[in-house]
Amino acid sequence: MAVGKEIRTKIKSVQNTKKITKAMEMVAASKMRKAQDRMRAARPYSEKIRQLAANLSQANITDYRHPFLGGKTVEGSAKRVGVILVTTDKGLCGGLNTNILRMLVNAMKQWQQAGSRDVRATCIGNKGFGFIQRMGGNVISHVTQLGDTPHLEKLIGPIKVMIDAFQNGEIDEVQIAYTRFINTMKQEPVIEQLLPLTGERLGTPDGSWDYLYEPDAQTVIDDMLVRYVEAVIYQAVAENMASEQSARMVAMKSATDNAGNVIKELQLVYNKARQAAITKEISEIVGGAAAISG
């Protein structure tokens, strides 16, 4: 019964795969909870400092103007664009990386059509780094193997290369591309402008106004805008990690369910083949007995 043996081997193989995907689903579920807690804990600070920085871009600062505080720019007018791309280091997380990379490729085409002649990339995560290299993009810095917990000290070095390029006038604006966590079943790829600061879309107040600074405007603004960049990038990485674990848990659950369906189908085929073999043997026995008695 060679056919039955092959089917049993396939069933055993799928069962082993099912055990692996089930274990990966449980591990992802455990990591997802921690990643979500970390991401939600960082959100209030990130949103508040983003709002303050956007307000500064609209404020009437007479004493000091930081290079990050650009004026009201026309969307798509930048000739040189820097992109901070946040992806995962590992795969098996559904279409998470594919969605953000597809959005980035479409955005790069739009920038080029609008006249952008230079696009530079800083890659956070192995998947995005490999993709940009394969498509021949200009990667000026990268960081991979961040682990399950983002550490700001690992991010500062590569990000500083991009920020220095902006301050030195080598690029006109900096965009950040990552996957925002919505819920366990939904993650949204987004591309946002990091620099120069624009407050129009955040609803900052119009007119002539400003903050009160202590001890002076330059000291406060310099420190706050550094914290702004760090907070936004850290939050993007935290959001991406929470999205990664959620997408991996869903993908592994789907793989486990599919493996169960394949096992049922193979078991049905095996039972049919076994029943056919038994029927054939019974027919041969009956035929032999009839031949002897006849």
WOJOKA-V67210 format. One record per residue. N is the residue number from 1. PHI is phi in radians with two decimals (999 if undefined). OMEGA is omega in degrees with one decimal (none if undefined). D_LAST is the distance of its C-alpha to the last C-alpha in whole Angstrom. Layout:
N_PHI_OMEGA_D_LAST, N_PHI_OMEGA_D_LAST
This chain:
1_999_-174.6_30, 2_-1.17_-178.7_33, 3_-1.12_179.0_34, 4_-1.09_179.4_34, 5_-1.16_178.7_37, 6_-1.12_-179.9_39, 7_-1.15_178.0_39, 8_-1.07_177.8_40, 9_-1.11_178.3_43, 10_-1.13_179.4_44, 11_-1.08_179.3_44, 12_-1.09_179.8_46, 13_-1.12_179.8_49, 14_-1.16_177.3_49, 15_-1.08_176.7_50, 16_-1.10_177.6_52, 17_-1.11_179.3_54, 18_-1.08_178.1_54, 19_-1.09_-179.4_56, 20_-1.16_-178.2_59, 21_-1.14_177.3_59, 22_-1.15_177.8_60, 23_-1.13_178.8_62, 24_-1.15_176.7_64, 25_-1.10_-179.2_64, 26_-1.19_177.6_66, 27_-1.12_179.4_68, 28_-1.11_178.9_69, 29_-1.12_178.5_70, 30_-1.17_179.5_72, 31_-1.20_-178.7_74, 32_-1.08_-178.8_74, 33_-1.09_179.2_76, 34_-1.18_-179.6_79, 35_-1.15_178.2_79, 36_-1.16_177.9_80, 37_-1.07_179.6_82, 38_-1.13_-178.7_84, 39_-1.17_-179.5_84, 40_-1.20_178.4_85, 41_-1.18_-178.2_88, 42_-1.51_-174.2_89, 43_-1.09_-176.5_89, 44_-1.01_179.6_93, 45_-1.12_-178.7_95, 46_-1.09_-178.6_93, 47_-1.17_-178.9_94, 48_-1.20_-178.7_97, 49_-1.26_174.8_98, 50_-1.15_178.7_97, 51_-1.15_179.1_99, 52_-1.10_-179.6_102, 53_-1.14_177.3_102, 54_-1.14_176.4_101, 55_-1.08_179.3_104, 56_-1.07_-179.2_106, 57_-1.15_179.5_105, 58_-1.77_-175.8_107, 59_-1.27_179.5_110, 60_-1.62_-177.6_113, 61_-1.52_-177.0_114, 62_-1.68_-174.3_117, 63_-1.42_-169.5_118, 64_-2.71_178.7_115, 65_-2.25_-179.0_112, 66_-1.31_178.9_108, 67_-1.04_179.4_106, 68_-1.25_-175.3_103, 69_-1.55_179.3_105, 70_-1.35_176.7_105, 71_-1.39_178.6_106, 72_-1.34_-176.6_104, 73_-1.62_175.7_102, 74_-1.45_-176.3_100, 75_-1.09_178.8_97, 76_1.47_-177.3_95, 77_-1.52_-176.9_98, 78_-1.21_179.0_98, 79_-1.58_-180.0_98, 80_-2.27_-172.0_96, 81_-2.09_172.3_94, 82_-1.90_-177.5_92, 83_-2.17_171.1_89, 84_-1.76_-173.9_88, 85_-1.77_-179.8_84, 86_-1.92_176.6_82, 87_-2.34_-179.3_79, 88_-1.66_174.1_76, 89_-1.52_-176.2_76, 90_-2.06_179.0_72, 91_-1.70_179.8_69, 92_1.02_178.3_66, 93_-2.28_176.2_68, 94_1.15_-178.2_67, 95_-1.66_-175.8_69, 96_-1.01_-178.7_73, 97_-1.24_-179.1_74, 98_-1.05_-177.0_73, 99_-1.15_-178.1_75, 100_-1.25_178.9_78, 101_-1.22_176.8_78, 102_-1.13_178.1_77, 103_-1.12_-180.0_80, 104_-1.14_179.1_82, 105_-1.07_178.0_81, 106_-1.11_178.7_82, 107_-1.15_179.2_85, 108_-1.12_176.4_86, 109_-1.12_178.3_85, 110_-1.15_178.0_88, 111_-1.09_-179.8_90, 112_-1.17_177.4_90, 113_-1.17_179.4_91, 114_-1.42_176.0_94, 115_1.94_178.6_95, 116_-1.25_-176.2_94, 117_-1.78_-177.0_94, 118_-2.54_176.9_94, 119_-2.13_179.9_91, 120_-1.98_-174.5_91, 121_-2.26_166.1_88, 122_-2.00_-172.1_88, 123_-1.83_172.9_84, 124_-1.96_-176.1_83, 125_2.01_-174.2_80, 126_-1.22_-176.7_78, 127_-1.14_178.5_76, 128_-1.18_178.8_79, 129_-1.07_178.9_80, 130_-1.13_-178.9_77, 131_-1.14_-178.9_77, 132_-1.10_177.7_81, 133_-1.14_-178.7_81, 134_-1.14_-179.6_78, 135_-1.51_176.0_80, 136_1.36_-179.9_83, 137_-1.34_-178.6_85, 138_-1.62_179.3_88, 139_-1.64_-177.6_87, 140_-1.65_176.5_91, 141_-2.88_179.7_89, 142_-2.78_173.3_86, 143_-2.55_-179.4_85, 144_-2.31_178.0_81, 145_0.98_178.4_80, 146_-1.37_-177.7_81, 147_1.43_-177.7_79, 148_-1.55_-179.1_78, 149_-2.17_179.3_82, 150_-1.27_177.6_85, 151_-2.09_-173.8_88, 152_-1.10_-178.1_91, 153_-1.13_176.7_92, 154_-1.35_-176.5_89, 155_-1.56_-171.6_90, 156_-1.07_-176.3_93, 157_-1.03_-179.9_94, 158_-1.08_-178.9_91, 159_-1.20_-178.9_93, 160_-1.08_178.2_96, 161_-1.07_179.5_96, 162_-1.21_-178.5_95, 163_-1.15_177.8_98, 164_-1.11_177.9_100, 165_-1.09_177.9_99, 166_-1.21_-179.0_100, 167_-1.14_-179.4_103, 168_-1.45_178.5_104, 169_1.42_-179.6_104, 170_-1.35_174.8_101, 171_-2.31_-174.3_98, 172_-1.67_178.7_100, 173_-2.69_179.9_97, 174_-2.14_176.5_94, 175_-1.91_175.4_91, 176_-2.16_-178.0_88, 177_-2.06_-179.9_85, 178_-2.72_178.7_82, 179_-1.90_-179.1_80, 180_-1.48_179.2_81, 181_-1.41_175.6_79, 182_-1.78_172.7_79, 183_-2.73_-174.4_76, 184_-1.08_-176.4_73, 185_-1.67_-175.3_71, 186_-2.39_174.4_74, 187_-2.30_-171.1_76, 188_-1.99_174.7_78, 189_-1.29_-177.8_80, 190_-2.39_172.3_83, 191_-2.23_-176.2_86, 192_-2.14_176.1_90, 193_-1.43_179.0_93, 194_-1.61_179.2_94, 195_-2.45_-7.9_98, 196_-1.23_-177.2_100, 197_-1.20_175.1_100, 198_-2.28_-175.9_100, 199_-1.83_-175.7_101, 200_-1.06_-174.1_100, 201_-1.32_179.6_97, 202_-1.67_176.9_97, 203_1.30_178.4_100, 204_-1.25_-176.3_103, 205_-1.18_177.2_106, 206_-1.62_177.0_108, 207_1.65_-178.4_112, 208_-1.61_179.3_114, 209_-2.79_-179.9_114, 210_-2.86_174.3_113, 211_-1.50_169.8_112, 212_-1.72_-173.0_115, 213_-1.94_177.6_114, 214_-2.48_10.2_115, 215_-1.42_179.0_116, 216_-2.68_-174.3_116, 217_-1.10_-175.2_114, 218_-1.09_-178.6_113, 219_-1.08_-177.2_112, 220_-1.17_-175.8_110, 221_-1.18_179.0_108, 222_-1.03_-178.7_107, 223_-1.17_-175.5_105, 224_-1.20_-178.1_104, 225_-1.26_172.0_102, 226_-1.14_177.3_101, 227_-1.13_178.4_99, 228_-1.05_-179.6_98, 229_-1.09_-179.3_96, 230_-1.09_-176.9_95, 231_-1.16_-178.2_94, 232_-1.14_-179.0_92, 233_-1.23_177.0_90, 234_-1.06_179.8_89, 235_-1.12_178.1_88, 236_-1.08_178.5_86, 237_-1.16_178.8_84, 238_-1.13_177.3_83, 239_-1.10_-178.8_82, 240_-1.15_179.1_80, 241_-1.19_176.1_78, 242_-1.12_177.3_78, 243_-1.13_-179.7_76, 244_-1.06_-177.7_74, 245_-1.16_177.4_73, 246_-1.14_179.8_72, 247_-1.13_179.0_70, 248_-1.17_178.7_68, 249_-1.07_179.4_67, 250_-1.14_-179.7_66, 251_-1.13_179.8_64, 252_-1.23_175.4_62, 253_-1.15_177.2_61, 254_-1.10_178.3_60, 255_-1.14_178.2_58, 256_-1.12_178.3_57, 257_-1.12_178.7_55, 258_-1.13_177.8_54, 259_-1.11_177.0_52, 260_-1.08_178.1_51, 261_-1.15_178.3_49, 262_-1.12_178.8_48, 263_-1.08_178.5_46, 264_-1.07_179.5_45, 265_-1.13_178.8_43, 266_-1.16_178.3_42, 267_-1.11_177.6_40, 268_-1.15_177.8_38, 269_-1.11_179.1_37, 270_-1.11_179.3_36, 271_-1.11_178.0_34, 272_-1.14_179.4_32, 273_-1.13_178.7_31, 274_-1.15_178.5_30, 275_-1.14_178.6_28, 276_-1.13_179.1_27, 277_-1.15_179.2_26, 278_-1.14_178.9_24, 279_-1.08_179.0_22, 280_-1.12_179.5_21, 281_-1.12_178.4_20, 282_-1.09_179.2_18, 283_-1.10_179.1_16, 284_-1.13_179.6_15, 285_-1.14_179.6_14, 286_-1.11_179.4_12, 287_-1.13_177.8_10, 288_-1.15_178.5_10, 289_-1.11_179.1_8, 290_-1.15_-179.8_6, 291_-1.18_-179.2_5, 292_-1.19_-177.5_6, 293_-1.28_-177.2_4, 294_-1.45_none_0
